[in-house]
Amino acid sequence: MVLKTFGWSFAVTALGLVAAVFYGGWAGFGVVAILSILEISLSFDNAVVNAGILKKMNAFWQKIFLTIGVLIAVFGMRLVFPVAIVAISARIGPIEAVDLAMTDKDMYQQLVTDAHPSIAAFGGMFLLMIFLDFIFEDRDIKWLGWLERPLAKLGKVDMLSVCIALIVLLVSAMTFAANAHQHGGTHVDKTETVLLSGIAGLITYLIVGGLSGFFENKLEEEEEAEHEAEEAARKSGKPVTAVAMAGKAAFFMFLYLEVLDASFSFDGVIGAFAITNDIVLMALGLGIGAMYVRSLTVYLVREGTLDDYVYLEHGAHYAIGALAVILLITIQYQISEFITGLVGVVLIGWSFWSSVRRNKRLAQEGVAVEA
C-alpha cells in the first residue's frame, strides 16, 4: 500500500537528487535534500486539509489530483510562480525573467523579496478565510470545546468571517504604511498593493469556495432525489444529469484544492530563497516535497486516517490560521521558516495525540459497557 501510494514520490526523489548532482555536484544534492524536507515539514497541514476535501471525490478525480494536479503544483507553483512574480513585479517579459533567474540570481532574489508583501497578503487572506469559516461552523466533534463552542455561536452572524478578514487586512495594511512612514516612506506605495492583493485573495476564496459548495450541494440534492425515486429518474434521464453534476462538483473542488495548494506553497517558495537563489535547485527540491505532500494526501484518504483520528482536521485548520497570521506579519517583519514549520507540526501533533487519547477513552468505555 505504501509503495503503491508513494512509488512516484520515491522515483521523483531519486531522479531529482541525481539531477541535482549532475547540475550542482554534491553541494547541489545537499541543497535539494534540505529544500525537500523544508517543503514537506511546511506542508504537512496542507496534506491533512487536502485529504478532507479529496475524500469526497471518486477514484477518477483522485487520479487527476495525482497527475494533472502534480504538474500544476510542481511546475506551476514551484517553477513558473517564482518567475511569474518577478516578471509582474519588475514589469518584464517571462523570457527575460527566466534569463534573469539564470544569469543574475541576486537580482532575481531581490525582485522576489520585493514582491513578498503582495504575495503574503493574497495567501494570508485566502488561508485566513479557510480558518475562520472552519472555526465559525458548528461541528458535532469539537477539539477545543471551550473555544469552539462560543465561536460556533458567533458564526451564526452572517458574513462574520468576511468582516473579520477585512478588518485584519486593513490593520495589516495600516501597520505596514505606518512603519513605512517611520522608515522614510520607501514602501508607502506598496500599501495599496497589499490592500489590493489581500482583497484579491478574499475574492478568490469566495468565488472558488462558493462554486465548490454550490455544486457539492447540487450533487447531494441529485443523489437524494435518485434515492427516493430511482425508477422515475431512469426514465427522465436523471442519472446522466447527476453524473454531469458530479463532474462539475469534482472540478470545482479540484480547482479549490489547487488554489489552496498555491496559498500553502507561498511560504515554501519564499523560504527557499533563504537556502538558495538557484531556480533549478529550488524547483527540484520543492518539486520533490510537493510530490510527497500529494502522496501523503492520498494515503490519508485511502487509510481513512481522518476518520480514525478525528481531531487531525481541527489541528490542520488551526495550523492554517497560524500560517495565515504569520504570512500577514511577514508583510512587515521577517519570521524564520523554522518557526512556521514548527507551529504547524506542534498543532497537528497535539491534535493527533488528542485523537489517540479520545480513541483510548472510547475503547475503555466500550469495554466497560460490555462488561
C-alpha positions in Angstrom: 0.0 0.0 0.0 2.8 2.4 1.0 4.8 1.6 -2.2 1.7 2.0 -4.4 0.9 5.4 -2.9 4.4 6.8 -2.6 6.0 5.0 -5.5 6.0 8.0 -7.8 7.4 10.2 -5.0 10.3 7.8 -4.4 11.0 7.7 -8.2 10.9 11.5 -8.5 13.1 11.8 -5.4 15.8 9.6 -7.0 15.6 11.4 -10.3 15.7 14.8 -8.7 18.7 14.0 -6.5 20.6 12.5 -9.4 19.8 15.6 -11.5 21.0 17.8 -8.6 24.3 16.0 -8.5 24.8 16.5 -12.3 23.8 20.1 -12.1 25.4 21.3 -8.9 27.6 18.5 -7.6 27.2 17.2 -4.0 26.6 20.7 -2.8 23.5 20.8 -5.1 22.5 17.4 -3.8 22.5 18.7 -0.2 20.6 21.9 -1.1 17.8 19.8 -2.9 17.6 17.4 0.0 17.2 20.3 2.5 14.6 22.0 0.4 12.6 18.8 0.1 12.5 18.3 3.8 11.6 22.0 4.2 8.7 21.7 1.8 7.3 18.5 3.5 7.5 20.0 7.0 5.8 23.2 6.0 3.1 21.5 4.0 2.0 18.6 6.2 -1.0 20.6 7.4 -1.7 21.1 3.7 -1.9 17.3 3.2 -4.4 16.9 6.1 -6.7 19.6 4.8 -6.4 18.3 1.2 -7.4 14.8 2.4 -10.6 16.2 4.0 -11.6 17.5 0.6 -10.2 14.7 -1.6 -12.1 12.0 0.3 -15.3 13.5 -1.2 -14.1 12.7 -4.7 -14.2 9.4 -6.6 -11.2 7.4 -7.7 -11.1 9.2 -11.1 -10.7 12.7 -9.6 -8.2 11.4 -7.1 -6.1 10.2 -10.1 -6.5 13.7 -11.7 -5.3 15.2 -8.5 -2.2 12.9 -8.6 -1.4 13.6 -12.2 -2.5 17.0 -13.5 -2.6 18.4 -10.0 1.1 17.4 -9.5 2.0 19.1 -12.8 0.3 22.2 -11.6 1.9 22.0 -8.1 5.4 21.1 -9.2 5.8 23.1 -12.4 3.2 25.8 -11.8 3.8 26.9 -8.2 7.4 25.7 -7.7 8.9 26.7 -11.1 6.6 29.1 -13.0 5.3 31.0 -10.0 8.7 32.4 -8.9 9.4 33.5 -12.4 5.9 35.0 -12.9 6.1 37.1 -9.8 9.4 38.5 -10.9 8.0 39.2 -14.4 4.9 41.0 -12.9 6.7 43.0 -10.2 9.6 44.0 -12.4 7.3 44.6 -15.4 9.5 42.4 -17.7 8.6 39.6 -20.0 8.7 35.9 -18.9 11.7 35.1 -21.1 13.6 38.0 -19.6 12.6 36.8 -16.1 13.9 33.3 -16.8 17.1 34.8 -18.2 17.5 36.9 -15.1 16.9 33.9 -12.8 19.7 32.0 -14.6 22.2 34.8 -15.1 21.7 37.3 -12.3 20.5 35.3 -9.3 21.0 38.0 -6.7 18.8 40.5 -8.6 16.2 37.8 -9.2 16.1 37.1 -5.4 15.8 40.8 -4.7 12.8 41.1 -7.0 11.1 38.1 -5.4 11.7 39.6 -2.0 10.2 43.0 -3.1 7.1 41.2 -4.3 6.7 39.4 -1.0 4.2 41.8 0.6 1.6 41.3 -2.1 2.2 37.5 -2.1 1.8 37.3 1.6 -1.3 39.5 1.6 -3.0 37.3 -1.0 -2.0 34.0 0.6 -2.7 35.2 4.1 -6.2 36.3 3.3 -7.1 33.1 1.4 -5.8 30.9 4.3 -7.4 33.2 7.0 -10.8 32.7 5.3 -10.4 28.9 5.4 -9.6 29.1 9.1 -12.4 31.5 10.0 -15.1 29.5 8.1 -13.9 26.4 9.9 -14.0 27.7 13.4 -17.3 29.5 13.0 -19.1 26.4 11.8 -21.0 24.4 14.4 -19.5 20.9 14.4 -20.6 17.7 16.1 -17.0 16.9 17.1 -15.1 19.6 18.9 -11.4 19.5 19.8 -11.0 22.6 22.0 -14.6 22.8 23.2 -14.1 25.8 25.5 -13.1 27.8 22.4 -15.1 26.2 19.6 -18.5 26.4 21.3 -18.7 30.2 21.7 -17.1 30.7 18.2 -19.8 28.4 16.7 -22.4 30.6 18.3 -20.8 33.7 16.9 -20.6 32.0 13.5 -24.4 32.4 13.2 -23.9 36.0 12.4 -23.9 36.4 8.6 -20.7 37.3 6.8 -18.8 37.5 10.1 -15.7 35.7 8.7 -15.5 38.2 5.8 -15.8 41.2 8.1 -13.1 39.9 10.4 -10.8 39.1 7.5 -11.3 42.6 6.0 -10.6 44.2 9.4 -7.4 42.1 9.7 -6.3 43.1 6.2 -7.0 46.8 7.0 -5.0 46.6 10.2 -2.1 44.9 8.4 -2.0 47.5 5.6 -2.2 50.4 8.1 0.6 48.9 10.2 2.7 48.4 7.0 2.0 52.0 6.0 2.8 53.4 9.4 6.1 51.5 9.6 7.0 52.6 6.0 6.5 56.3 7.0 8.7 55.8 10.0 11.5 54.5 7.8 11.4 57.3 5.3 8.3 56.3 3.3 10.2 53.9 0.9 7.4 51.4 1.0 4.4 53.6 1.2 3.5 52.9 -2.5 3.2 49.2 -1.6 0.4 49.8 0.9 -2.1 50.0 -1.9 -0.6 46.8 -3.4 -1.1 45.0 -0.1 -4.7 46.0 0.1 -5.5 45.0 -3.5 -3.6 41.7 -3.1 -5.5 40.9 0.1 -8.8 41.7 -1.4 -7.9 39.6 -4.4 -7.2 36.7 -2.1 -10.5 37.1 -0.4 -12.4 37.3 -3.7 -10.6 34.2 -5.0 -11.6 32.3 -1.9 -15.3 33.4 -2.1 -15.5 32.5 -5.8 -13.8 29.2 -5.8 -15.1 28.1 -2.4 -18.6 29.3 -3.3 -18.7 27.4 -6.6 -17.3 24.2 -4.9 -20.0 24.4 -2.2 -22.8 25.2 -4.7 -22.0 22.2 -6.9 -21.4 19.9 -3.9 -24.9 20.8 -2.6 -26.4 20.3 -6.0 -24.8 16.9 -6.2 -26.2 15.9 -2.8 -29.7 17.0 -3.9 -29.5 15.0 -7.1 -28.3 11.9 -5.2 -31.1 12.2 -2.7 -33.7 12.6 -5.5 -32.3 9.5 -7.2 -32.6 7.5 -4.0 -36.2 8.5 -3.4 -37.4 7.9 -7.0 -34.9 5.6 -8.8 -37.3 4.3 -11.4 -38.6 7.8 -12.3 -35.0 9.1 -12.5 -34.1 6.4 -15.0 -36.9 7.3 -17.3 -36.3 11.0 -17.2 -32.5 10.6 -17.7 -31.6 12.0 -14.3 -28.7 9.6 -13.7 -26.9 11.3 -16.7 -27.6 14.7 -15.1 -26.2 13.5 -11.8 -23.0 12.3 -13.4 -22.6 15.7 -15.1 -23.2 17.4 -11.8 -20.7 15.2 -10.1 -18.2 16.2 -12.7 -18.8 19.9 -12.1 -18.7 19.4 -8.3 -15.4 17.5 -8.5 -13.9 20.0 -11.0 -14.5 23.0 -8.7 -13.3 21.0 -5.6 -10.2 20.2 -7.7 -9.8 23.9 -8.5 -10.3 24.8 -4.9 -7.5 22.3 -3.9 -5.1 23.8 -6.4 -5.7 27.4 -5.1 -5.3 26.0 -1.6 -2.1 24.3 -2.5 -0.9 27.6 -4.1 -1.6 29.5 -0.9 0.2 26.9 1.2 3.3 26.9 -1.1 3.9 30.7 -0.8 5.9 30.3 2.4 7.9 27.4 1.0 8.8 29.3 -2.2 9.8 32.4 -0.3 11.6 30.4 2.4 13.6 28.6 -0.2 15.4 31.8 -1.0 16.9 31.6 2.5 18.7 28.4 1.3 19.4 29.1 -2.4 18.7 31.6 -5.1 19.3 29.0 -7.9 16.0 28.5 -9.6 16.9 25.0 -10.8 17.8 23.6 -7.4 14.8 25.3 -5.9 12.4 23.7 -8.5 14.0 20.3 -7.8 13.8 20.5 -4.1 10.3 22.0 -3.8 9.1 19.7 -6.5 10.2 16.6 -4.6 8.5 17.9 -1.5 5.3 18.6 -3.4 5.2 15.0 -4.6 5.3 13.7 -1.0 2.5 16.1 0.0 0.4 14.8 -2.8 1.1 11.1 -1.9 0.5 11.8 1.8 -2.8 13.3 1.0 -4.0 10.2 -1.0 -2.6 7.9 1.8 -4.6 9.7 4.4 -7.7 9.3 2.3 -7.3 5.6 1.5 -6.3 4.6 5.0 -9.2 6.6 6.5 -6.9 8.3 8.9 -9.1 11.4 9.3 -12.0 9.1 10.4 -9.8 7.3 12.9 -8.1 10.4 14.3 -10.9 12.9 14.3 -9.0 15.9 15.6 -6.4 15.9 12.9 -8.5 18.1 10.7 -9.0 20.6 13.5 -5.3 20.7 14.1 -4.6 21.3 10.5 -7.0 24.2 10.3 -5.5 25.8 13.4 -2.2 25.4 11.7 -3.7 27.2 8.7 -4.8 30.0 10.9 -1.3 30.3 12.4 0.2 30.3 8.9 -2.2 33.0 7.7 -1.2 35.2 10.7 2.5 34.5 10.1 2.1 35.4 6.4 0.4 38.7 7.2 3.1 39.5 9.8 5.8 38.8 7.3 4.5 41.7 5.2 6.5 43.9 7.5 8.6 41.6 9.7 10.8 38.6 8.9 9.9 35.3 10.6 12.1 32.2 10.3 10.7 29.3 8.2 11.7 27.1 11.2 9.1 28.8 13.3 6.5 28.5 10.6 7.1 24.8 10.2 7.3 24.1 13.9 4.0 25.8 14.7 2.2 23.5 12.1 4.0 20.4 13.4 3.2 21.1 17.0 -0.5 21.8 16.3 -1.0 18.7 14.2 1.0 16.6 16.7 -1.1 17.9 19.5 -4.4 17.1 17.6 -3.1 13.6 16.8 -2.2 13.0 20.4 -5.7 14.2 21.5 -7.3 11.9 18.9 -5.3 8.9 20.3 -6.4 9.7 23.8 -10.0 10.0 22.6 -9.9 6.6 20.9 -8.4 5.0 24.0 -11.1 6.6 26.2 -13.9 5.4 23.9 -12.4 1.9 23.8 -12.3 1.7 27.6 -15.9 2.9 27.8 -16.9 0.3 25.3 -15.2 -2.4 27.3 -16.8 -1.2 30.5 -20.3 -1.3 28.9 -19.7 -4.8 27.6 -18.5 -5.9 31.0 
